[in-house]
């Protein structure tokens, strides 16, 4: 009787493993889920994509906010430097903002890159050689900024 019980348990375990392997294979053989794409490097009006390359996107934990780098000059009206800038996009509100800007709201006067975004999307950090983003930055070295 004891051996019969062990054999029955082993059979049940084997069938369970085979079921698991079969269901895993079915998932692996399933076609991939096709998702719609959303253009992020777009102006606030939502009618025009950037007129320059956009790269290095980073996304908040809930997917609502995205920071990225772009050479586009038409994402916001105050991007006049002709250089790569850091932008922040609120997907829910449909708003694109220039992050790498001077206190008066215009784009910085130096190259910048490598945005990082907080989990809640509230903060964006990046490095830049711009000397006009804050009042007391008199060097041309890379500095780290937080927006």
Legacy VTK file of the C-alpha trace (Angstrom):
# vtk DataFile Version 3.0
C-alpha trace
ASCII
DATASET POLYDATA
POINTS 147 float
0.000 0.000 0.000
2.861 2.357 0.887
4.566 1.806 -2.493
1.269 2.347 -4.280
0.883 5.714 -2.487
4.418 6.788 -3.471
3.814 5.751 -7.091
0.555 7.687 -7.140
2.283 10.792 -5.704
5.120 10.526 -8.219
2.647 10.184 -11.081
0.747 13.247 -9.876
4.001 15.231 -9.630
5.072 14.119 -13.093
1.701 15.074 -14.595
1.905 18.453 -12.835
5.380 19.070 -14.263
4.270 18.071 -17.753
1.277 20.402 -17.494
3.537 23.239 -16.387
5.986 22.591 -19.214
3.187 22.379 -21.764
1.548 25.602 -20.584
4.925 27.384 -20.525
5.602 26.243 -24.067
2.164 27.443 -25.175
2.956 30.896 -23.810
6.386 30.884 -25.455
4.847 29.825 -28.788
2.130 32.500 -28.621
2.536 35.439 -30.942
3.889 38.576 -29.265
1.435 41.192 -28.103
1.399 44.094 -30.542
1.173 47.465 -28.847
0.450 50.801 -30.414
3.335 53.251 -30.490
3.160 56.771 -29.151
5.409 59.552 -30.433
6.969 61.254 -27.403
9.262 63.791 -29.093
6.366 65.965 -30.181
5.478 69.578 -29.565
2.937 70.598 -26.955
0.316 71.211 -29.630
0.650 67.548 -30.539
0.754 68.304 -34.247
4.433 68.090 -35.084
7.270 65.714 -34.379
10.720 67.064 -33.690
12.760 68.469 -36.556
15.942 66.949 -35.098
17.074 63.681 -33.541
15.672 62.745 -30.124
17.513 60.193 -27.971
18.139 58.840 -24.457
14.570 58.582 -23.121
13.992 57.822 -19.440
10.551 57.085 -18.018
8.887 57.532 -14.635
7.700 54.448 -12.790
4.051 54.933 -13.796
4.905 55.738 -17.437
3.281 59.162 -17.411
6.458 61.270 -17.562
9.369 60.907 -19.959
12.573 62.935 -20.133
14.709 62.832 -23.260
17.420 64.646 -25.174
16.690 66.289 -28.516
18.283 68.480 -31.154
14.805 69.450 -32.359
14.117 73.174 -32.249
10.348 72.978 -32.713
9.256 71.094 -29.579
8.865 74.321 -27.575
8.846 77.944 -28.646
11.818 79.080 -26.531
14.424 76.620 -27.859
16.682 78.928 -29.823
20.210 77.650 -29.155
20.526 75.140 -32.013
22.008 72.647 -29.527
20.885 69.414 -27.944
18.515 70.084 -25.015
16.718 68.088 -22.311
12.916 67.903 -22.483
10.192 66.537 -20.200
6.911 65.170 -21.540
3.725 64.641 -19.547
1.897 62.025 -21.616
-1.385 62.458 -19.763
-1.521 66.254 -20.074
0.082 66.298 -23.533
2.700 68.841 -22.450
6.339 69.053 -23.546
8.651 71.328 -21.552
12.211 72.486 -22.011
14.078 71.374 -18.880
17.556 72.684 -19.735
16.571 76.339 -19.630
17.820 79.585 -18.191
16.010 81.422 -15.398
14.317 83.504 -18.120
13.059 80.325 -19.831
15.370 80.087 -22.846
17.579 77.144 -23.767
21.048 76.798 -22.275
24.214 77.879 -24.050
26.137 74.597 -23.877
25.875 70.924 -24.666
24.036 68.633 -22.303
23.028 65.025 -22.007
22.146 62.034 -19.836
18.773 62.817 -18.284
17.591 60.800 -15.297
14.026 61.021 -13.979
12.650 60.375 -10.502
10.167 57.542 -10.019
7.256 59.987 -9.733
8.469 62.073 -12.715
8.715 65.234 -10.628
12.496 65.671 -10.926
14.906 65.462 -13.862
18.686 65.503 -13.432
21.179 65.944 -16.267
24.710 67.130 -16.925
25.623 70.145 -19.007
28.410 72.501 -20.003
25.982 75.422 -20.232
27.060 78.360 -18.105
23.740 80.225 -18.106
21.384 77.727 -16.416
22.135 79.124 -12.942
23.603 82.426 -11.810
26.964 81.338 -10.405
28.235 78.836 -12.994
31.316 80.483 -14.493
33.087 77.393 -15.824
32.763 75.426 -19.024
33.070 72.053 -17.284
30.243 69.586 -17.089
28.027 70.288 -14.100
25.021 68.339 -12.808
21.660 70.111 -12.663
18.310 69.216 -11.174
14.975 70.481 -12.506
LINES 1 148
147 0 1 2 3 4 5 6 7 8 9 10 11 12 13 14 15 16 17 18 19 20 21 22 23 24 25 26 27 28 29 30 31 32 33 34 35 36 37 38 39 40 41 42 43 44 45 46 47 48 49 50 51 52 53 54 55 56 57 58 59 60 61 62 63 64 65 66 67 68 69 70 71 72 73 74 75 76 77 78 79 80 81 82 83 84 85 86 87 88 89 90 91 92 93 94 95 96 97 98 99 100 101 102 103 104 105 106 107 108 109 110 111 112 113 114 115 116 117 118 119 120 121 122 123 124 125 126 127 128 129 130 131 132 133 134 135 136 137 138 139 140 141 142 143 144 145 146
